[in-house]
């Protein structure tokens, strides 16, 4: 599985408007909804589910990255959206540092294997220092798309 198979490239938010965790989650889900990737589920309903999951345990994994995610019965295949912040967002990360790159993932409740495959693909790439740096330095959606495509090519 490649990042470009999961990430809705049209929904990428290169400059997140909010600096607050819950608002960032809503902003990313509204972008997915605008691009018809929430499979008929109201983005605000999905946001509540993601925030509930986030309140149970932070998905701020450190190194400036967070991967909020949720499995939902209406979702039929994994879909993710990337958002970037120049200012940083408090995600209560493990390393106590701000988050600059958010990969939000929606997965089917009925197919946990697909969820795990998508998470593995995302985490495998986020472990790469260069990939994280390129995302953090990206100024627009096209630069984020290029970073994703480069990461997919390097993975082969």
N, C-alpha and C positions, 0 to 999 in steps of 0.2 A: 504494500500500500504506500502511495506517495502522498506528500502533503497536499499537492494540487488536486488529488482525488477527494480530499476531505474539506479543504478550505474553500469557501465560496469567495472567489477572487473579487467579484463585483461588490461584495458586502464589506470588504476591508475598510477600516476606519483609520486612516493614517495619522490623524490628529484628533484624539478624543477630546470632546468638549468638556467633559467633567473630570474632576480629579478625585471623586468620591466613589468607592467601590461599587455600591449598589446602583448608582447612576450610570457608571461605566457598563455594568452588566445589562442594564436596560437599553443603553445606547447601542450596544453591540447586537442585542436581540432585535431591536427595532430595525437595524440595518439588514439583518437576515430576513426579517418579515417583509421589508420593502422589496427585497429581491426574491420573494416567494419561496423562502427556504425553511419556513417554520411549519410547513405542511398543514396549514389551516388552523394552527393553534395560535391564539392571541399572544404576541410577544410579551405582553405584561404578565400573562399567566406563566409563561416559561421563565420570565425573570424572577417571579416569586419562588418558583421551584429551584432555580439556580441559587438564589440568595439563601433559601432555607438550607440547601446543601452546604453552601459556603459557611453558614453560621455553625454547622456541626463540626467542620474542620476546614481551616484555611487551605486554599489551593495555591497560595503563594509559595512556590517551591524554592525560592531564593534566586540569586543572581539576576534580579530585576524582572523575573517572569512569574506569571500566574496562569493556571489552567483551570478556570472554573468550568464545571461540567455537570450534566444531569442526564439521566435516562428517562425518557417519557414515552408513554404508550402510543402516542400519535406519530412519533418520529419513526420513519421506516429505514433510514440509512444515516450513518454518521455524517454530520455537517458541522464545520467549524468556521469561525470568523476571527480575524486578527484585528486587534486595536493597539495603537501605540500612543504613548503619552511622553511628552518632553519633560513635564514637571514631575511625574511620578505619582503613584497612587498607593495609599496604605491598604495593603491586602493582609495585614498581620502575617507577613511572610516568616518562614522559618529563620531566616537570617536577619530579621527585623529591618530590612532595607526596603525602600520603595520599589514598586513594580513599574516598569516602563513598557513592557510588552505583555498583552493579554491574549491568550488563545482560548476562546470560549467554545466548548464542544457540546453538541446535542447528539444523543445516541438513542437507538431503539431499546426500549425496555425489554422487548422479547428476544433480543439477540446480544447477550453480553459479550460474546466472542468478538463481534464487530466493534463494540465499544473498546475492548481491550486492545484490539489491533490498531484502532485509531489513536488511542492514548499512547501506545508504544511508538507509533510513528512520530507523534508530536514530541514526546519526551526524548526520543533518540536524536532528533534534530536540535532540540533545545539544549542538549548537553554540549553542543559544539559552540565553542567560544566565538568563532567567526560569525556563525549564523546569528547568535544573539546580538553581537556588535552591529552587524549589517542592519538588523531590524531596528535597533535603537537609533542608528544614525539615519534611517530612512526618513526622507522629508515628504514623500507622497506615496500614494497607493501603488504607482508603477514600480517604485523602488522596492516596496515590500513584495510585490509579485515577482520581481527579478530575484530577490533573495530566496523566495520559496522555490522558484524554478531551479536556481543554482543548487540549492540543498538537495532537491530531487535528483538532479544530474550527478551530484557527488555521491549520492547514496547507491548508485548502480555500480 
